[in-house]
Amino acid sequence: MNSKVTYDDEKRFPLFHRIKSDHDIRVYIEEQNKSLHAMGFTEHSFAHIGMVTNRTAYILDTLGADDHTIDLALVAAWMHDLGNVINRSDHSQSGALMTFYLLDKMGVPAEDIAPIIRAIGNHDEGSGIPVSDMAAALILADKSDVRRSRVQDDEKNFDIHDRVNYSVKNAELKINRDHTAIKLKLEIDTRYGEIGEYFEIFMERMLLCRRAASFLNLEFHLIINEQTLL
């Protein structure tokens, strides 16, 4: 399996199927991205959430997690950015509380809600800690989503975050065959962003990725334009 595999099997992942089709949750996803767009942030809507969802499941699936765990992880990934509809600051904590309310209202048992909100509440580099396999996988999936199509501003308004994301022509997250390392491999067009700029704005995220990989008994490697930098 690789990060391009989709996890949309209703029989394997019944809770995720319910969540993905829920009208209210889709509204909150759309509205939180409107807030971030207004503030000049990169795209956090269905493209980002879909990428993070697939990568979270890919990591856990590759490492041998059972379908129920993957089902809960898919839900955590799908709902991880809901808190942005309230405020960007502390959005992981507010998103975890929103997720608790929505899932509890749907009758999801506490035994399933707890690991989901634990992962969501710990996915952001500001205060996040890989406290579970699910949280670690979500961190790696979220922080590895760097790509040109996430840029929402016109080129004349680009800041350093826009330039770095726009410079990324290709990004791949892959666990090696021996399951000893996870690699984030980027192809960057240096006409738009320098490798040094990537580190300037994403170093904290990459260090959190290394901690998350270590929690999963993996080494984390960052490779940019065929150069291994971490």
Secondary structure by P-SEA (a helix, b strand, c coil): cccccccccccccaaaaaaaacaaaaaaaaaaaaaaaaaccccccaaaaaaaaaaaaaaaaaacccaaaaaaaaaaaaaccccccccccaaaaaaaaaaaaaaaaacccaaaaaaaaaaaacccccccccccaaaaaaaaaaaacccccccccccccccaaaaaaaaccbbbbbbccccccccbbbbbccccccaaaaaaccaaaaaaaaaaaaaacbbbbbbccccccc
